[in-house]
Amino acid sequence: MIINLKVDAPRNDATVTTPTVTVSGRVTGTQSATAKVRINGTDVPLKDGKYSASVTLTEGENVLNIVADAGGANLSEKVKVSYVPAK
């Protein structure tokens, strides 16, 4: 049971000026076909090993928890994004 979780966007410690950010990445490995992905506890569709979802941010620092699990394999990544509204 092997899966790999990759977060392509956003980069860790990114600063954005919009209240939403697109979180995207890939799940690979021998169990990727049965993997489920959640971002901050919300299920995200996985198609051809790729996931993407829009996440609403609050002003200041936000921690995005991305989790992939398949059978007994469970991986997670945390990405910090700061939202600073445009003036």
Long-range contacts (C-beta under 8 A, 24 or more apart in sequence): 1-30, 1-31, 1-70, 1-71, 1-72, 1-73, 2-29, 2-30, 2-31, 2-73, 3-27, 3-28, 3-29, 3-30, 3-31, 3-32, 3-35, 3-68, 3-69, 3-70, 3-73, 3-75, 4-28, 4-29, 4-32, 4-75, 5-66, 5-67, 5-68, 5-75, 5-76, 5-77, 7-66, 7-77, 7-79, 10-64, 10-79, 10-81, 11-79, 12-79, 12-80, 13-80, 13-81, 13-82, 14-79, 14-80, 14-81, 14-82, 15-81, 15-82, 15-83, 15-84, 16-57, 16-81, 16-82, 16-83, 16-84, 17-83, 17-84, 17-85, 17-86, 18-83, 18-86, 19-56, 19-57, 19-83, 19-85, 20-54, 20-55, 20-56, 20-57, 21-54, 21-55, 21-57, 21-64, 21-81, 21-83, 22-52, 22-53, 22-54, 22-55, 23-51, 23-52, 23-53, 23-54, 23-55, 23-64, 23-66, 23-79, 24-50, 24-51, 24-52, 24-53, 25-50, 25-51, 25-66, 26-50, 26-51, 27-51, 27-68, 27-70, 29-70, 29-73, 31-70, 31-71, 31-73, 32-70, 34-70, 34-71, 35-68, 35-69, 35-70, 36-68, 36-69, 36-70, 37-66, 37-67, 37-68, 38-65, 38-66, 38-67, 39-64, 39-65, 39-66, 39-67, 40-64, 40-65, 41-65, 57-81, 57-83, 58-83, 59-83, 59-84, 59-85
